[in-house]
Amino acid sequence: MSRPDQAEISVLYVDDDADLAALVSLHLERVDDAFDVVTETSAQDGLDRLASADVDCVVSDLEMPGMDGLAFLEAVRDAHGDLPFVLFTGKGSEEVASDAIAAGVTEYLQKGVGTEQYEVLAHRIQRAVAERRARAEAAESERMFSTLVENLPGMVYRCRVAEGWPMEYVSEGCTALTGYEPSALEDGDVSWGQEIIHPADQDQVWDPVEVGIEAGESFELTYRIVTSADETRWVWERGSPVFEDGDLVALEGFISDVTSERRRQERLVEEQAVTEHALNALEDGFYVVEFETGDLLRWNDRVTEVTGYTDAELEDMTIFDLVPEAATDAVVAYGERAMRGEQSFLEVDIVCKDGSRVPIEVRGSRIVDEDGDVIGISGIARHVSDRRRSRDRVEAFARMVSHDIRNPLHVVHARTELAMETGDLDHLEHVASAATRLDALVEDLRTLALDGGTVEEPERVDLAGAARDAWHSLDATDAILRLEDPGTVEADPDRLETLLTHLFRNALEHGPGGGQSLTAAGTADRAGSGGRPDVTADDLSALVVTVGRHGDGFYVADDGVGVPDVEHDRVFENGYTTRDGGTGLGLPIVRHVARAHGWSVTLTESAGSGVRVELST
């Protein structure tokens, strides 16, 4: 039986005895089922069979009428070259054997008695076919290798272990690469190391070669050569040391011209440098994301600045690592829109390395390669914290306006209707009161709207002067402004006066006689409506509002009735008030103006049990 992976062997058996031919065929196929045996009863029929079918081996009797086995052998050799031919004869002699060998017989075997002879015959056939196939494979391999070497865009070499590593063999590609004929290098007329390798690269070339030799491994290097026409080219070389019995006997390798690739690479590096510079100059983040995995493929410096992650950390992250889990579906939907070819938008929070969140707006679209295959999604990520704060502020502002204006308007409508129905003009007093509240509310809302932006160019402002100006604008007949060397502050003069005015107004409205004091103010001088702040106060019951220096900022304090500790955080909320008719916007305005300057605001108890508002600049 044959091995499962053994190839079939086609055998032509020629014998004028048809019965014997059938018997030989039967025994051969029993010995090895890889045999496929066909028979003919004459040499001429055998030649006809060979002309029309592929045969791996011919087995022939010697004595046959017409054309005997030797004549048949000669005819096979003329027409089919080295096709294996076994002379299997019942009669033989040394002379016959000699003639058969001279004619090129592959095997010569005499017929015997018993089945063992068929096993011998089968073995001779197998060996002869295997050897021919091996020769054919070797020849094909050699042909393919020669063709490959001849068509390689470079040269194959083998150099001897001797001083200067002289070339033992150089392929035809040497001429196209260097301008020199292979024989010039093989004969030693031209030295590769001394005359072809660029003088500036000669020393560094041998370092990787020596490392490869010491390690017994292949080596690679790129360097310049000088051609016969004095042209400089870049080449890439890959070689290996050759050892025999542990001794280094040669170096073999391949050298290819990479000048064009090198120049393209240099241009690409230059273009990439320009691109990187342009991308890093963007105020917005730039990104490229692989859609299926979410892997970050590319980003600019703005991304690392905003997120706090290093480039190395971002390389191991996906876009889903940078957004809250709740935003995953929105990010996927954004990517799907982009992959469909749509310009996609999304506002989402980015989770930074320190755990903080930054709102961004991403705009992206798909990118494709030269073959039209989608690589991923690229786009811009814009920091929108200011816009979101503005939007939130507008929404809160709108809610507050809707709520605070609706109540006095309701009073106006209801009381007017009652006055018209009953003729009772007392209802108009309520209408007037509601109108006054609306007027104050509109003014405060206007202040909030105009004073919410960031102060870009502050000035050095004298706090005492600003306080006096703010105090003059109020009806403070029964109050005293005290200035305790408040110094100066970097501020917008108009907004600072607005802030002080609302602090003073809150102190006056919630001071003694006005209810509960919510802010503080004081002066060493009395100031009436339109009065002068330099009039000495002798009324000990008057509210005192003080402006003074505080650490890195200033404070405004009063000696009113104060605010319970539990209310300290609420007083800066929009609409919070304890006075009938109050807008509840005074201290929120103070907070907005302070934030516009970058100041913090704290409410505490003053020394006189009133309220002290501290502004840290």
Sequence and secondary structure as in RCSB ss.txt:
>XXXX:A:sequence
MSRPDQAEISVLYVDDDADLAALVSLHLERVDDAFDVVTETSAQDGLDRLASADVDCVVSDLEMPGMDGLAFLEA
VRDAHGDLPFVLFTGKGSEEVASDAIAAGVTEYLQKGVGTEQYEVLAHRIQRAVAERRARAEAAESERMFSTLVE
NLPGMVYRCRVAEGWPMEYVSEGCTALTGYEPSALEDGDVSWGQEIIHPADQDQVWDPVEVGIEAGESFELTYRI
VTSADETRWVWERGSPVFEDGDLVALEGFISDVTSERRRQERLVEEQAVTEHALNALEDGFYVVEFETGDLLRWN
DRVTEVTGYTDAELEDMTIFDLVPEAATDAVVAYGERAMRGEQSFLEVDIVCKDGSRVPIEVRGSRIVDEDGDVI
GISGIARHVSDRRRSRDRVEAFARMVSHDIRNPLHVVHARTELAMETGDLDHLEHVASAATRLDALVEDLRTLAL
DGGTVEEPERVDLAGAARDAWHSLDATDAILRLEDPGTVEADPDRLETLLTHLFRNALEHGPGGGQSLTAAGTAD
RAGSGGRPDVTADDLSALVVTVGRHGDGFYVADDGVGVPDVEHDRVFENGYTTRDGGTGLGLPIVRHVARAHGWS
VTLTESAGSGVRVELST
>XXXX:A:secstr
   TT   EEEEEE S HHHHHHHHHHHHHH TTEEEEEESSHHHHHHHHHHS  SEEEE S  SSS HHHHHHH
HHHHHTT  EEEEESS  HHHHHHHHHTT SEEEE  SSTHHHHHHHHHHHHHHHHHHHHHHHHHHHHHHHHHHH
HSSEEEEEEESSTT  EEEE THHHHHHSS HHHHHTTSS IIIIIB GGGHHHHHHHHHHHHHHTS EEEEEEE
E TTS EEEEEEEEEEEEETTEEEEEEEEEEE HHHHHHHHHHHHHHHHHHHHHHT SSEEEEE TTT BEEEE 
HHHHHHH   HHHHHT BGGGSS GGGHHHHHHHHHHHHTT  EEEEEEEE TTS EEEEEEEEEEEE TTS EE
EEEEEEEE HHHHHHHHHHHHHHHHHHHHHHHHHHHHHHHHHHHHHH  TTHHHHHHHHHHHHHHHHHHHHHHHH
S S  SS EEEEHHHHHHHHHHTS  TTEEEEEE   EEEE HHHHHHHHHHHHHHHHHTSTTTSS  S B BSE
E  TT  TTEE   TTSEEEEEEEETTEEEEEE SS   GGGTTTTTSTT  SSTT  S HHHHHHHHHHHHT E
EEEEE TTSSEEEEEE 
